[in-house]
Amino acid sequence: MVVSKAALVDDGAVVAAAVAGSAGRVWRWNGALLDLAGATRFAADGKWLLLERLIKEIPVPNRPALAPWKVFALQLIDLASAQQVFSTETSNPDPQEEVLFGEFTVHESGTALWQGQLEGSVLSRYRAGTVDNPPAPSPCVRRGLRTDGTNGAYQFAASGYGETWLIAASGAEKLCRAEDPQMCSGAYLKGGWTAYAKPATGAMRVFRRSPDGAHTQVSVFSEDSSALAVSPSGGVALRNRNRVYVTNDGEGPVDIASSAARPVWEGDWYVMMANALFRVALTPPAAETDSGVPVVNPADGGSTDAGVAGVDAGVPVATDAATPMATIDGAVPDAGAIVPGQSDAGSVSIDASSATQDGSAVAPPAHADGGDASRKPGQRAVGGKGDGCAVAAVDADLSTPLCWALAAFALASRRTRRSSRPR
């Protein structure tokens, strides 16, 4: 058994695993471990759990020797009340053919997005008790489904091009089109804001879209950049070369970590590096020594110690390109601060006992938000030869199930207990 996904919810955790001889299994933990019988995949956020369940198998008409068709359904459950509030089975109570789902996702507001696994499947949305099919042009299966409860986004890869689309209240809006299907890497949503990349003036540039529909370029580099995350005030995390940058409140990009880091917004900017989670301090804290006493001027009768102000305070360190850098929660260099002179290599020291990250890409999970790329052998494939569609690489939100669970734990804890540490 291999754990494929793990997530914290308001009252515990949910875990999915690949199990030999089945399409997958899902467990919920809230003080005791509960096997969610028939569940194969899930998406979760806050108190909401969106489960994919195998509900029945039906014989293939006139082909008794073939494996039976599988009929799946999506069920949206309010964990606070332990009540199911919606099921796709309601709209198709007696299916006469195979029912398979592609990607699906749910937001903490209870808004859910999903689509079928095959080309031509419509995009469906559940929001505030209503199911609809928002306009979502695509000749292929949509990938990278995301929603912030207000807008939605997806991408697709066709033969010779790829696109990213936004589903807004005003309708469907194309954000990116590129000849290389991998270049349109999807959109990130938060509080009505959208971050995405598109070709502009010879390179991929990162833009943000405001809730009122205004588009602004935020990347300033001559090389290709890609979007990684967005905050509810319009701050954007992006990647350029082997570094990760953040822009906040109209400020220029601030270098925060190597490209091995995964940024996420949850009240503050955080980055995950290997199996560690750090809060990013864009504003350096006041200078202090190792003992916590401010350094005073010896000429005034004070004294200094080994804690030099420039180290203990985590002041911005200049990179080779003279780009401002942020500190990672005021840590000294051997406890997680960015080490000067290593910007070209993208090396970040995590702690005194761990190896530094060399800037190499972190392998993404099978899928973010319920979209496992593979299914049980014998089920229909997506984007097969001759259909003009290709499988696009989706830039997953988090790096590994272990990091995913670590980050979820830290961020969920922050929701209920803000740190008392001075900013």
C-alpha positions as CSV (number, residue, x, y, z in Angstrom):
1,M,0.0,0.0,0.0
2,V,1.4,3.4,-1.0
3,V,-0.1,6.7,0.4
4,S,-0.9,8.9,-2.6
5,K,-2.4,11.9,-0.9
6,A,-3.0,13.2,2.6
7,A,-4.8,16.3,3.9
8,L,-5.8,17.9,7.2
9,V,-9.4,19.0,7.5
10,D,-11.1,20.9,10.3
11,D,-11.7,17.9,12.5
12,G,-8.8,15.6,11.6
13,A,-7.3,14.2,8.4
14,V,-8.0,12.3,5.2
15,V,-5.6,9.9,3.5
16,A,-5.8,8.1,0.2
17,A,-3.7,5.1,-0.8
18,A,-3.1,2.9,-3.8
19,V,-4.1,-0.7,-2.9
20,A,-3.4,-3.7,-5.1
21,G,-6.5,-5.1,-6.6
22,S,-8.6,-1.9,-6.2
23,A,-9.0,1.5,-7.7
24,G,-7.8,3.0,-4.4
25,R,-9.0,3.5,-0.8
26,V,-9.6,6.5,1.4
27,W,-9.5,6.7,5.2
28,R,-10.7,9.5,7.6
29,W,-9.1,10.1,11.0
30,N,-10.8,12.2,13.7
31,G,-9.6,10.4,16.8
32,A,-10.2,7.0,15.2
33,L,-9.4,5.6,11.8
34,L,-12.4,5.1,9.6
35,D,-12.3,3.3,6.2
36,L,-14.6,5.2,3.8
37,A,-16.0,2.1,2.1
38,G,-16.0,2.3,-1.7
39,A,-14.2,5.6,-1.8
40,T,-11.3,5.7,-4.3
41,R,-10.1,9.4,-4.4
42,F,-10.9,12.6,-2.6
43,A,-10.4,16.4,-2.4
44,A,-10.8,18.3,0.9
45,D,-10.7,21.8,2.2
46,G,-11.8,23.0,5.7
47,K,-14.9,21.2,6.6
48,W,-15.7,19.9,3.1
49,L,-14.8,16.5,1.7
50,L,-15.5,15.6,-1.9
51,L,-15.3,11.8,-2.4
52,E,-15.2,9.7,-5.5
53,R,-17.0,6.4,-4.8
54,L,-17.5,3.2,-6.9
55,I,-21.2,2.7,-6.6
56,K,-21.9,-0.2,-9.0
57,E,-20.6,-2.3,-11.9
58,I,-22.7,-3.1,-14.9
59,P,-22.1,-5.8,-17.6
60,V,-20.9,-4.6,-21.0
61,P,-23.9,-5.1,-23.4
62,N,-23.4,-8.1,-25.6
63,R,-19.8,-8.6,-24.4
64,P,-20.0,-10.8,-21.3
65,A,-16.3,-11.7,-21.5
66,L,-15.2,-8.1,-20.9
67,A,-14.6,-6.6,-17.5
68,P,-17.8,-4.9,-16.3
69,W,-18.2,-1.1,-16.7
70,K,-17.6,0.8,-13.5
71,V,-19.9,3.5,-12.3
72,F,-18.5,6.2,-10.0
73,A,-20.2,9.1,-8.3
74,L,-18.9,12.2,-6.5
75,Q,-20.3,12.9,-3.0
76,L,-19.9,16.3,-1.2
77,I,-19.9,15.8,2.5
78,D,-20.1,18.5,5.3
79,L,-17.8,17.0,7.9
80,A,-19.1,19.3,10.6
81,S,-22.6,17.8,10.4
82,A,-21.5,14.5,8.8
83,Q,-24.2,15.0,6.2
84,Q,-24.0,14.5,2.4
85,V,-25.1,17.7,0.7
86,F,-24.8,16.6,-2.9
87,S,-24.1,13.6,-5.1
88,T,-23.7,13.3,-8.9
89,E,-25.7,10.1,-8.5
90,T,-28.8,12.2,-8.0
91,S,-28.7,13.6,-11.6
92,N,-28.0,10.1,-13.1
93,P,-29.7,7.5,-10.8
94,D,-29.7,4.7,-13.3
95,P,-26.6,4.9,-15.6
96,Q,-26.5,2.5,-18.5
97,E,-22.9,3.0,-19.3
98,E,-19.5,3.6,-17.6
99,V,-19.2,6.7,-15.5
100,L,-15.7,7.9,-14.9
101,F,-14.4,11.2,-13.5
102,G,-11.3,13.1,-14.4
103,E,-10.1,15.8,-12.0
104,F,-12.2,17.4,-9.2
105,T,-11.6,19.9,-6.5
106,V,-13.4,21.6,-3.6
107,H,-12.9,25.0,-1.9
108,E,-13.4,25.7,1.8
109,S,-16.6,27.6,0.9
110,G,-18.1,24.3,-0.3
111,T,-17.8,25.2,-4.0
112,A,-16.8,22.1,-6.1
113,L,-15.6,21.7,-9.7
114,W,-15.3,18.4,-11.6
115,Q,-15.4,16.9,-15.1
116,G,-15.7,13.5,-16.7
117,Q,-12.6,11.6,-17.7
118,L,-13.2,11.6,-21.5
119,E,-12.8,14.2,-24.2
120,G,-16.0,16.2,-24.7
121,S,-17.0,16.0,-21.0
122,V,-18.6,19.1,-19.7
123,L,-17.3,21.0,-16.7
124,S,-19.7,21.0,-13.7
125,R,-19.8,23.1,-10.6
126,Y,-21.7,22.9,-7.3
127,R,-22.1,26.2,-5.5
128,A,-24.6,27.3,-2.8
129,G,-26.9,24.4,-3.5
130,T,-27.0,24.8,-7.2
131,V,-25.3,22.7,-10.0
132,D,-24.4,24.3,-13.3
133,N,-22.1,23.9,-16.2
134,P,-20.1,27.1,-16.6
135,P,-18.7,28.0,-20.0
136,A,-15.3,26.2,-20.3
137,P,-14.1,25.9,-23.9
138,S,-11.7,23.0,-24.5
139,P,-11.2,20.4,-27.2
140,C,-9.5,18.1,-24.7
141,V,-9.7,16.9,-21.1
142,R,-9.2,19.8,-18.7
143,R,-6.3,19.7,-16.3
144,G,-5.3,21.7,-13.2
145,L,-8.8,22.5,-12.0
146,R,-8.8,25.1,-9.3
147,T,-11.4,27.3,-7.6
148,D,-11.4,30.0,-4.9
149,G,-15.1,29.8,-4.4
150,T,-15.7,32.6,-6.8
151,N,-13.7,31.9,-9.9
152,G,-12.4,28.7,-11.5
153,A,-9.5,27.9,-13.7
154,Y,-8.2,25.0,-15.8
155,Q,-5.7,24.3,-18.6
156,F,-5.5,21.8,-21.5
157,A,-2.8,20.6,-23.9
158,A,-3.8,19.9,-27.5
159,S,-1.7,18.9,-30.5
160,G,0.7,21.8,-31.1
161,Y,-0.6,24.3,-28.5
162,G,-1.9,24.7,-24.9
163,E,-4.2,27.1,-23.2
164,T,-5.2,28.3,-19.7
165,W,-8.7,29.6,-19.1
166,L,-10.4,31.5,-16.2
167,I,-14.1,30.9,-15.3
168,A,-15.2,34.3,-14.0
169,A,-18.6,35.8,-13.3
170,S,-18.3,37.6,-16.7
171,G,-17.8,34.3,-18.5
172,A,-14.8,32.3,-19.8
173,E,-11.6,34.2,-20.3
174,K,-8.5,32.9,-22.1
175,L,-5.4,33.7,-20.0
176,C,-2.7,32.0,-22.0
177,R,-2.0,30.3,-25.4
178,A,1.4,28.9,-26.3
179,E,2.7,26.7,-29.0
180,D,4.5,24.6,-26.4
181,P,1.6,23.0,-24.4
182,Q,3.8,22.9,-21.3
183,M,4.2,26.7,-21.2
184,C,0.7,27.5,-20.2
185,S,1.1,26.0,-16.7
186,G,-2.3,26.9,-15.2
187,A,-3.7,29.7,-13.0
188,Y,-3.7,30.2,-9.2
189,L,-6.7,31.8,-7.5
190,K,-7.4,33.4,-4.1
191,G,-10.0,35.9,-3.1
192,G,-10.9,36.9,-6.6
193,W,-7.3,37.4,-7.6
194,T,-5.6,35.3,-10.3
195,A,-1.9,34.7,-11.1
196,Y,-0.8,33.2,-14.4
197,A,1.9,33.2,-17.0
198,K,1.6,33.9,-20.7
199,P,4.0,34.7,-23.7
200,A,4.8,38.4,-23.9
201,T,7.7,40.3,-25.6
202,G,9.8,37.2,-26.2
203,A,9.4,35.3,-22.9
204,M,6.8,33.9,-20.5
205,R,5.7,36.7,-18.2
206,V,3.7,36.4,-15.0
207,F,0.6,38.5,-14.7
208,R,-2.1,39.0,-12.1
209,R,-5.8,39.7,-12.7
210,S,-7.7,41.8,-10.1
211,P,-11.2,41.0,-9.1
212,D,-12.4,43.8,-11.4
213,G,-10.7,42.2,-14.4
214,A,-7.6,44.4,-14.7
215,H,-4.4,42.6,-15.8
216,T,-1.0,43.7,-14.6
217,Q,2.5,42.3,-15.4
218,V,4.4,41.4,-12.2
219,S,7.6,39.7,-13.5
220,V,10.5,41.9,-14.5
221,F,13.0,39.3,-15.9
222,S,14.1,38.8,-19.4
223,E,14.0,35.0,-19.0
224,D,10.8,32.8,-18.7
225,S,8.9,33.1,-15.4
226,S,6.1,30.9,-14.1
227,A,3.4,31.7,-11.5
228,L,3.3,29.6,-8.3
229,A,0.7,31.1,-6.0
230,V,-1.4,34.2,-5.3
231,S,-2.6,35.9,-2.1
232,P,-6.0,37.4,-1.4
233,S,-4.5,40.9,-1.7
234,G,-2.9,40.3,-5.1
235,G,0.6,39.3,-4.0
236,V,2.1,36.8,-6.4
237,A,4.8,34.1,-5.9
238,L,6.7,33.2,-9.1
239,R,9.7,31.3,-10.3
240,N,12.5,32.6,-12.5
241,R,15.5,30.6,-13.3
242,N,16.5,28.8,-10.1
243,R,14.9,31.3,-7.6
244,V,11.4,31.9,-6.1
245,Y,10.2,35.5,-5.7
246,V,7.2,37.2,-4.1
247,T,5.6,40.5,-4.9
248,N,3.3,42.2,-2.4
249,D,1.2,45.3,-2.5
250,G,2.7,46.6,-5.7
251,E,6.3,46.1,-4.7
252,G,8.9,44.5,-7.0
253,P,9.8,40.8,-6.8
254,V,11.6,39.9,-3.6
255,D,13.9,36.8,-3.7
256,I,12.8,34.4,-0.9
257,A,14.2,30.9,-1.7
258,S,15.7,28.5,-4.3
259,S,13.4,26.9,-6.9
260,A,13.3,23.8,-4.8
261,A,10.9,25.6,-2.4
262,R,7.2,25.5,-2.8
263,P,5.4,28.8,-1.7
264,V,1.9,28.9,-0.3
265,W,-0.2,31.7,1.2
266,E,-2.2,31.1,4.4
267,G,-2.4,34.4,6.3
268,D,1.3,34.8,5.5
269,W,3.7,33.5,2.9
270,Y,5.2,30.2,3.7
271,V,7.7,28.0,1.8
272,M,8.3,24.3,2.0
273,M,11.8,23.0,1.5
274,A,12.4,19.2,1.8
275,N,10.4,18.2,4.9
276,A,10.5,21.7,6.5
277,L,8.0,24.5,6.5
278,F,9.1,28.2,7.0
279,R,7.3,31.5,7.3
280,V,8.6,34.2,5.0
281,A,9.3,37.5,6.7
282,L,9.2,40.1,4.0
283,T,9.9,42.9,6.5
284,P,13.1,42.2,8.5
285,P,12.5,42.2,12.3
286,A,14.4,44.5,14.7
287,A,18.1,43.7,15.3
288,E,18.8,41.6,18.3
289,T,21.7,39.5,19.6
290,D,21.6,35.8,20.4
291,S,20.5,36.7,23.9
292,G,17.7,38.8,22.5
293,V,19.3,42.1,23.7
294,P,19.6,44.8,21.0
295,V,23.2,45.6,20.0
296,V,24.3,48.9,21.3
297,N,27.1,51.2,20.2
298,P,30.3,50.5,22.1
299,A,31.2,54.2,21.9
300,D,28.1,54.9,24.1
301,G,29.4,52.6,26.8
302,G,27.6,49.5,25.5
303,S,29.0,46.3,24.4
304,T,28.5,43.8,21.6
305,D,28.6,40.0,21.6
306,A,29.0,37.4,18.9
307,G,25.5,38.2,17.7
308,V,26.2,40.8,15.0
309,A,23.1,42.8,14.1
310,G,23.3,42.0,10.4
311,V,23.1,38.3,11.1
312,D,20.6,38.1,14.0
313,A,18.2,40.5,12.4
314,G,18.2,38.6,9.1
315,V,18.6,41.8,7.1
316,P,18.3,41.5,3.3
317,V,21.3,39.8,1.7
318,A,22.3,40.9,-1.8
319,T,22.3,38.3,-4.5
320,D,24.7,38.3,-7.5
321,A,22.0,40.2,-9.4
322,A,21.5,42.7,-6.5
323,T,18.0,41.5,-6.0
324,P,16.5,42.1,-2.5
325,M,16.0,39.0,-0.5
326,A,13.6,38.2,2.4
327,T,14.5,36.3,5.5
328,I,12.8,33.1,6.6
329,D,11.3,33.9,10.0
330,G,14.4,35.7,11.3
331,A,16.5,32.5,11.5
332,V,20.3,32.7,11.7
333,P,22.1,31.2,8.7
334,D,22.5,27.7,10.1
335,A,18.8,27.6,11.0
336,G,17.2,28.3,7.7
337,A,18.3,31.8,6.5
338,I,19.4,32.3,2.9
339,V,23.1,32.0,2.7
340,P,24.9,34.8,0.8
341,G,26.9,34.1,-2.3
342,Q,24.8,31.0,-3.4
343,S,22.2,32.6,-5.5
344,D,23.4,31.2,-8.8
345,A,23.3,27.7,-7.4
346,G,19.9,28.2,-5.7
347,S,21.2,26.7,-2.5
348,V,19.3,27.2,0.8
349,S,20.6,25.9,4.1
350,I,17.7,24.4,6.0
351,D,19.3,23.6,9.4
352,A,22.5,22.5,10.9
353,S,21.9,18.8,10.4
354,S,20.3,18.7,7.0
355,A,21.8,18.9,3.5
356,T,21.3,22.0,1.4
357,Q,18.8,22.1,-1.4
358,D,20.6,22.3,-4.8
359,G,17.8,24.0,-6.7
360,S,16.7,20.8,-8.5
361,A,13.0,20.4,-9.1
362,V,11.0,18.6,-6.5
363,A,8.9,15.7,-7.9
364,P,5.2,16.6,-7.8
365,P,2.6,14.2,-6.5
366,A,0.4,12.2,-8.7
367,H,-2.1,15.0,-8.8
368,A,-3.4,18.0,-6.8
369,D,-7.0,18.2,-5.7
370,G,-8.2,14.7,-6.5
371,G,-6.8,14.3,-10.0
372,D,-4.8,11.0,-9.9
373,A,-3.2,10.7,-13.4
374,S,-3.6,6.9,-13.6
375,R,-6.5,4.5,-13.0
376,K,-6.9,0.8,-12.7
377,P,-5.6,-1.1,-15.8
378,G,-8.3,-1.7,-18.4
379,Q,-10.2,1.6,-17.8
380,R,-10.3,4.1,-20.6
381,A,-7.2,6.3,-21.1
382,V,-7.2,10.0,-21.5
383,G,-5.7,11.8,-24.4
384,G,-5.0,8.7,-26.5
385,K,-3.2,8.7,-29.9
386,G,-5.1,10.2,-32.8
387,D,-7.4,12.4,-30.7
388,G,-5.2,15.6,-31.0
389,C,-4.9,15.9,-27.3
390,A,-1.9,15.5,-25.1
391,V,-1.5,15.0,-21.3
392,A,-0.1,18.3,-19.9
393,A,2.2,18.4,-16.9
394,V,0.3,20.1,-14.1
395,D,2.5,22.0,-11.7
396,A,1.2,20.6,-8.4
397,D,0.6,22.9,-5.5
398,L,2.7,20.9,-3.1
399,S,5.8,18.6,-3.5
400,T,5.1,15.3,-1.8
401,P,2.3,13.7,0.3
402,L,4.6,14.0,3.4
403,C,5.2,17.7,2.7
404,W,1.6,18.2,1.9
405,A,0.5,16.8,5.3
406,L,3.3,18.8,7.1
407,A,2.2,22.0,5.5
408,A,-1.5,21.3,6.1
409,F,-0.8,20.6,9.7
410,A,1.1,23.9,10.2
411,L,-1.3,26.0,8.3
412,A,-4.4,24.5,9.9
413,S,-2.8,25.2,13.3
414,R,-2.2,28.8,12.3
415,R,-5.9,29.3,11.5
416,T,-6.8,28.7,15.1
417,R,-3.8,29.8,17.0
418,R,-1.8,32.8,15.6
419,S,1.8,32.9,16.5
420,S,2.8,35.2,19.4
421,R,6.2,35.8,17.9
422,P,6.7,39.5,17.0
423,R,6.8,40.3,13.3
